[in-house]
Amino acid sequence: MNVGITGQAVGLFAVTNVDDILILSLFFARGAGHRGAAGRIVLGQYLGFMAILAVAVAAAFGASFLPGAVIPYLGLLPLVLGLKAAWQAWSAHRDDADGADGADGEVKEGGGPNQWEVAAVTFANGGDNIGVYVPVFATAGAGGTSLYAVVFLVLVGVWCVAGRFFATRPVIARTLGRWGHILLPLVLVTLGLLILVEGGAFGL
């Protein structure tokens, strides 16, 4: 194993995905107490990141099927999901106020995110990472790119463990348990707006 490339891959992943730990913590907090939620979150994180890798590798080797002009509009994904999460939180709060029993363990009424929601947010949040990964992969060649991909995928698992760790610390868990239903929609909507504005989508 090329130690130099491995170290570079670790550093590159950490720098480009540090914000994912916060989002993962919110997802894990949202799924707390719901059977299978953690597995769906991990699966979604992997699906989203593998999509990022696929696009970056394809672009690096000449099949740039995702034009740069499209990337800013990926902000619509977390924006829509954030609005959906806000609606679910409001509906759950209304049902609680009416005395309805929403603790059915299913991923609805604010129960927990499913893998496709997590994948969409991961992909949208990593849209700008594609522009960073492409030149690195293009210069690393097939062998180096394969090593980068392996290291990245291992670190996705580490990120998931870290996100769940933070979400289950007593102080953090209590905070997220109390405010997570507000923080998750807020973070997703803010993330979506930042991606749209920074990318100049819709002439912003």
N, C-alpha and C positions, 0 to 999 in steps of 0.2 A: 504494500500500500504506500502510495506517495504521501509522505508526511506533510510536505509543503502544501500540496493541493488540499489535503484534509484540513489543515489549519486554516487555510484561506476560505474553504467552504464553511467551516464553523463560524468564522468571523463574519462572512458575507450573510449567512442566514440570520445570525443574531442581530446584525445591524438593520436588516431589511424587514424583520418580523417581530421586533420588540413589542410593538403595539398589539400584536395578536394575543399576548398573554393576558392583557386586560380584558379583551373581548371574550377569550376562552373562559376566564374566571366568571364573567357575567353569564355566559351560556351554562356553565356547570352549576352556578348558583340558581339559575332559572329552572334547571332540570332536577334539582335536589328533591329527593323523596318520590321521584317518578321512575318506576322500573324501566331499565333499558335506556334511560336518557343519556347516561355517560357514554355508552357504546355508540349511540347515534351521533353524539357530538364528536367523538374521535373519528368515526367513519366520515362524517361530513368534513372535518378538518382535512383528512387525507384526500378525499375526493376533490375538494377545492384546491388544495396545493398541487395535486397531481395534474389538474387542469392547467395551473400556472406553469408547471414544468413542461407540459406538453406543448403549450403555445411558445414558450421561450426556446425550447429545443428546436421546434419546427422553424421558428423565425431565424435562429442562429444558423441553421443549415439550409436556409433559402426558401422555405415555404411559409412566408409571412402572411398567414391567412387572417390575422387580426390586425387590420390597419391601425396605425398610431392614433388616427383621428377618432377611432371608436373607443379607445381606452377611457377617456374622461367620462363617457356615458355609462361606464360600469358603476358609477356612483348611484345610478338609479336603483340598483339592486339593494344595497343596504338602506337606502332611503325608503323604498317601498316596504322592506321587511321591518324597518323601524316603526313605520306608521302602522303596520299590521300588529306588531308587538304592543304598541301603545293602545290600539283598539282592544286587543285581547286583555290587556291589564285593566282597562276601564270596564270591560264586560265582566271580568272576574270580580272586580271590586263591587260592581252593581249587584251581581248575583249573591255575593257574600252579604251585602246589605239587605237583600231580600230573603236571606236565610237559605239560599240554595246550596246544595251539596255538590261542590265541584271536584272533590277529591276522588276521582275515579281512576287515577293512574295513567290516563291517556294524555297524549300530547295535544291538548286543546284547552281553550279557556285559560291560557297562561301556564299550562302544565309544563311545557318544556319545548325547546326547539327540536325540529327533526333534522335529519342529515342533509336534506336539500337546502334548508335555510342556512345551516352552518356553512355548507359548501359554497353557496352563493355569496355570503358575506366574506368568506376567506378568499374567494377568487376576486371579488371586487376590491377588497382591501389590498390584495397583492398585485393589482393591475399595474401599478407603477413599478413593481419589482421586475416585471417582464423586461422593461427597458434597461434595467441594471444587469439582469442575467444574460441577455442576448449577447452582448460583446464578450462577456466572460466565457460563455460556452463556445462562441465562435473561435476564440483564440485557444481554448483548451483542447479542442479536437474531440473525437468520439470517445477515446479512452478517458480523458480528463473530465469530460461532461458526464460520463457514466459514474465516475467517482463522486462528482459534485451531487448528482441525483441521489446516490445511495446515502451520502452524509446528510443531505437535506431531509430525506424521508425518515432517517433515524431521529433527527432533531425535531421533526414534527411530533413524534411520540414523546420526546422530552418536553416539548412545549405543552402538550396535552397534560402530562403529569404535573407540570408546574402550574398550569391553569387550575387544575382540580385541587392541587395542594393549597393554593392561595384561597380558593373558594371554600375550603373546608377548615381553614384556621378559625378558631372560635370568634375572635373579634371581627375578622373580615366576613366570616359566614353570617354573623348577626347583622352586620351592616348591609351586606348584599341581600340577606333574607328580608330585611325591612325595606330597603330602597332599590333592590335589584330590578323590580318590575318597572321602576321609573328610569333607572340608570341605563338599562339595556336599550330601550327605545331611543333615549336621548343620545347615547353613544352611536347607535346605528344611523340615526338621522343626521347627526353632526358629521359622521364619517362620510355619509353619502353626499352631503352638501360640500364638504371640503374637496372631495374627489371631483365633483362637478365644477366647482369654482376654480380650483387650482389648475384643472385641465382646460378651462375656457369653454366648457360645454354650454350650448345655447347662447354663446356670446357673452358669458358672465365674466 
